[in-house]
Amino acid sequence: MWVAKDHDSTLYIFGTVHLLPDDLTWQRDDMRQAFDNAGTIFFEVDTGPRGQIDATVLTTSLGLRNDGLRLSDRLDNYQLNLLEAAANNGGLTIASLDGMKPWLAAEFLTFAAAQNAGLSSDLSADEALKSRASRSGKNVVYLESLEDQIRASADLPEFIQLDILTETMEQFSILGRDATDIAEQWSVGGTDYLTEKLIRPMKARAPEVFNGLLRDRNRNWVAPLSRFMDDSGTGFVAVGTAHLLGEDSLLTGLREQGYSVQRYHAFKGENVIDTVDAKIQRTR
């Protein structure tokens, strides 16, 4: 967690992970207190009942093929064999994937691998904080629309989508383990590990993907957060941790607007910026 300040505004910025095991301890007292003190809570998108309906409609229109072609028509023999293996291991059918565009097939396979490893989005940090915000009567603001978020993947050129799908299929057997490692490192504030795992490889291998999924969205989010800071009060931001790491992060954008941004550990003092070096705590 980080905190951004000017002379009369405070904005706590908490990085989340969208897929978590149900036995991971992650809610710390400093985060809870910062959340309770905030009047306005910012999330990426609305994933409530209405949001889920919109997501289904958009995913159908942007992710399913309507041109009479199949996903398999775009794959060579090597990729077809990978698809068959990944689908079988993920408990999916070739027929269900064959009607998808590459970006959506890659997402389905990623979620299947995560579920195989015991991770779920239903108990994610995002959903937990959205539930708490609703129960606490907080003012909730969404930083982007579902269409904006989905189009970040759906509008990628097809050859890039195919590259993402191929890498997902090649790495399918370790995706669940990697997601678990990411969740565990996140729970103890392992930002160096997360930067090496999430940011640097994507930026080096697929700059178009990095720009569309992270850099450009970070830049877009600075504006509504700056408008909040122009007023007075205390807010709380909960967005994916990847958005808070690296040189093109949301934190960098806020610093460029002139705000003081520091790593936040209430038990050590606000200006501590070292990463947490702690043993992973798991409860059963």
C-alpha positions in Angstrom: 0.0 0.0 0.0 1.1 3.6 -0.7 -0.2 7.0 0.3 -0.4 10.1 -1.9 -0.8 13.5 -0.3 -1.0 17.2 -0.9 -1.7 20.0 1.6 -5.3 18.9 2.3 -5.9 15.5 0.7 -4.9 12.0 1.4 -5.2 9.1 -1.0 -4.3 5.5 0.1 -3.5 3.3 -2.9 -3.7 -0.4 -2.3 -2.6 -3.0 -4.9 -4.9 -6.0 -5.3 -4.6 -9.5 -6.8 -7.6 -10.7 -8.8 -7.1 -14.4 -8.2 -6.5 -15.7 -4.6 -6.5 -19.0 -2.7 -9.2 -19.1 -0.1 -6.7 -19.8 2.7 -4.4 -16.8 2.2 -4.2 -14.2 5.0 -3.9 -10.8 3.4 -6.0 -8.3 5.3 -3.8 -6.2 7.5 -4.8 -3.7 10.2 -3.1 -0.7 8.4 -5.1 -1.4 5.3 -8.3 -1.8 7.2 -7.8 1.5 9.1 -6.9 3.4 5.9 -10.1 2.0 4.3 -12.3 2.9 7.2 -10.9 6.5 7.3 -11.7 7.0 3.6 -14.9 8.5 2.4 -14.5 7.7 -1.3 -13.3 4.3 -2.6 -12.0 3.9 -6.2 -12.1 0.6 -8.0 -11.2 -0.3 -11.6 -14.6 -1.4 -12.8 -18.1 -2.3 -11.5 -18.3 -6.1 -11.0 -21.7 -6.1 -9.3 -24.8 -7.7 -10.7 -25.3 -5.0 -13.3 -21.6 -5.1 -14.2 -21.7 -8.9 -14.6 -24.5 -8.6 -17.1 -22.6 -5.9 -19.1 -19.5 -8.0 -19.0 -21.3 -11.0 -20.4 -22.8 -8.9 -23.2 -19.5 -7.3 -24.1 -17.5 -10.5 -23.9 -20.0 -12.2 -26.3 -19.9 -9.3 -28.7 -16.1 -8.8 -28.6 -14.7 -12.2 -27.8 -16.8 -14.7 -29.8 -16.3 -15.2 -33.5 -19.2 -14.1 -35.8 -17.3 -14.4 -39.1 -17.9 -18.1 -39.7 -14.3 -19.0 -38.9 -13.0 -21.0 -36.0 -10.0 -20.4 -33.7 -8.5 -23.6 -34.9 -8.4 -22.2 -38.5 -5.8 -19.7 -37.2 -3.5 -22.3 -35.5 -0.8 -24.5 -37.0 -0.4 -28.1 -36.0 1.9 -27.3 -33.0 -0.6 -24.8 -31.7 -3.5 -27.2 -32.2 -1.8 -29.8 -30.2 -1.1 -27.3 -27.5 -4.8 -26.3 -27.5 -5.9 -29.8 -27.1 -3.6 -30.5 -24.2 -4.4 -27.3 -22.4 -8.1 -27.7 -22.9 -8.0 -31.3 -21.6 -5.9 -30.3 -18.6 -8.2 -27.3 -17.9 -11.4 -29.3 -18.1 -12.5 -27.3 -21.1 -13.7 -28.6 -24.5 -12.1 -27.7 -27.9 -15.6 -26.9 -29.1 -16.1 -24.2 -26.5 -12.7 -22.6 -27.2 -13.0 -22.9 -31.0 -15.7 -20.2 -31.2 -13.6 -17.7 -29.3 -11.1 -15.0 -30.5 -7.6 -15.7 -29.3 -7.6 -13.1 -26.5 -10.7 -14.7 -24.9 -9.4 -18.2 -25.3 -6.2 -17.2 -23.5 -8.3 -15.7 -20.6 -10.4 -18.8 -20.3 -7.3 -21.0 -20.2 -5.7 -18.8 -17.6 -8.7 -18.9 -15.3 -8.9 -22.7 -15.8 -5.3 -23.1 -14.7 -5.9 -20.8 -11.7 -8.9 -22.8 -10.6 -6.9 -26.1 -10.9 -4.5 -24.5 -8.4 -7.3 -23.6 -6.0 -7.4 -19.9 -6.9 -10.6 -17.9 -7.5 -11.8 -14.4 -8.3 -14.8 -14.8 -6.1 -12.7 -14.3 -3.0 -10.3 -11.8 -4.4 -9.2 -8.7 -2.6 -11.2 -6.6 -5.1 -14.5 -8.4 -4.2 -13.8 -8.3 -0.5 -13.2 -4.5 -0.6 -16.2 -3.9 -2.8 -18.4 -5.8 -0.3 -17.0 -3.8 2.6 -17.5 -0.5 0.7 -21.1 -1.4 0.1 -21.7 -2.5 3.7 -20.0 0.7 5.0 -22.0 3.1 2.8 -18.9 4.4 1.1 -19.0 6.6 -2.0 -17.7 4.3 -4.7 -16.1 5.6 -8.0 -15.1 3.4 -10.9 -12.0 4.5 -12.8 -13.1 3.0 -16.2 -16.0 1.3 -17.9 -16.1 -2.5 -18.5 -15.9 -1.8 -22.2 -12.7 0.1 -21.8 -11.2 -2.7 -19.7 -12.3 -5.5 -22.1 -11.2 -3.6 -25.2 -7.7 -3.3 -23.8 -7.4 -7.0 -24.7 -10.0 -7.3 -27.4 -8.6 -4.5 -29.6 -5.1 -6.0 -29.7 -4.0 -7.0 -33.3 -4.8 -10.6 -33.9 -1.2 -11.6 -34.3 -0.5 -10.3 -30.8 -3.5 -12.1 -29.5 -2.2 -15.4 -31.1 1.2 -14.8 -29.5 -0.5 -14.4 -26.0 -2.6 -17.5 -26.6 0.4 -19.6 -27.7 2.4 -18.5 -24.6 -0.6 -19.3 -22.4 -0.9 -22.8 -23.8 2.9 -23.4 -23.6 3.0 -22.3 -20.0 -0.4 -23.8 -18.9 1.2 -26.5 -16.6 2.9 -23.8 -14.5 0.3 -21.0 -14.7 -1.4 -22.1 -11.5 1.8 -22.4 -9.5 3.0 -18.9 -10.8 -0.4 -17.4 -9.8 -0.1 -18.9 -6.3 3.5 -17.6 -5.9 2.3 -14.1 -7.0 -0.6 -14.2 -4.5 1.8 -15.2 -1.7 4.4 -12.6 -2.5 1.7 -10.0 -2.8 0.4 -10.8 0.7 3.8 -9.9 2.2 4.5 -6.9 0.0 7.1 -8.5 -2.2 7.2 -5.7 -4.8 10.6 -6.6 -6.1 9.5 -10.1 -6.9 6.2 -8.9 -8.4 8.0 -6.3 -10.6 10.4 -9.0 -12.0 7.5 -11.4 -12.5 4.8 -9.2 -13.9 6.2 -6.0 -15.3 9.6 -6.4 -16.8 8.9 -9.6 -18.9 5.7 -8.1 -20.4 7.4 -4.8 -21.2 10.3 -6.4 -22.8 8.5 -9.2 -24.8 5.2 -7.5 -25.6 5.4 -3.7 -25.4 2.0 -3.3 -27.2 0.3 -5.5 -24.6 2.1 -3.7 -21.7 1.0 -0.3 -23.1 -2.6 -1.3 -23.6 -3.1 -3.2 -20.4 -1.0 -1.1 -18.0 0.7 2.1 -19.2 -2.3 3.7 -21.0 -4.8 2.8 -18.4 -2.6 4.1 -15.6 -2.4 7.4 -17.5 -6.1 7.6 -17.9 -6.7 7.0 -14.2 -4.5 9.9 -13.1 -7.1 12.4 -14.1 -10.0 11.3 -11.9 -7.6 10.8 -9.0 -6.2 14.3 -9.5 -9.7 15.8 -9.4 -10.2 14.1 -6.1 -6.9 15.5 -4.8 -7.9 19.0 -5.9 -10.6 18.9 -3.3 -10.0 18.0 0.3 -10.6 14.7 2.0 -9.4 11.1 2.3 -9.8 8.4 -0.3 -8.8 4.8 -1.0 -7.8 3.3 -4.3 -7.9 -0.5 -4.9 -6.5 -1.5 -8.3 -4.4 -4.5 -9.6 -0.9 -4.5 -8.1 0.7 -4.5 -11.5 -0.6 -0.9 -12.0 1.5 0.2 -9.1 4.9 -1.3 -10.2 7.6 -0.1 -12.5 8.4 3.2 -14.2 5.1 3.6 -16.0 3.0 3.0 -12.9 0.0 4.9 -11.6 2.2 6.0 -8.7 4.6 7.6 -11.2 1.7 9.4 -12.8 0.6 10.8 -9.5 4.1 11.9 -8.6 4.3 13.7 -11.9 1.3 15.7 -10.9 3.2 17.0 -7.9 1.8 14.8 -5.1 4.0 13.2 -2.4 3.7 9.4 -2.9 5.3 7.1 -0.3 5.1 3.4 0.6 2.8 3.1 3.6 3.3 0.9 6.6 1.3 2.3 9.5 3.1 0.2 12.1 6.5 1.7 10.9 5.5 5.2 10.0 4.2 6.6 6.7 7.6 7.4 5.1 9.0 3.9 5.2 9.6 2.8 1.6 11.5 -0.4 2.0 9.8 -3.6 0.9 8.5 -6.0 3.4 10.8 -9.0 4.1 8.5 -11.3 6.0 7.8 -15.0 6.1 4.6 -15.9 4.2 1.8 -16.5 6.5 -0.8 -19.1 5.5 -3.7 -20.3 7.6 -5.7 -23.4 7.1 
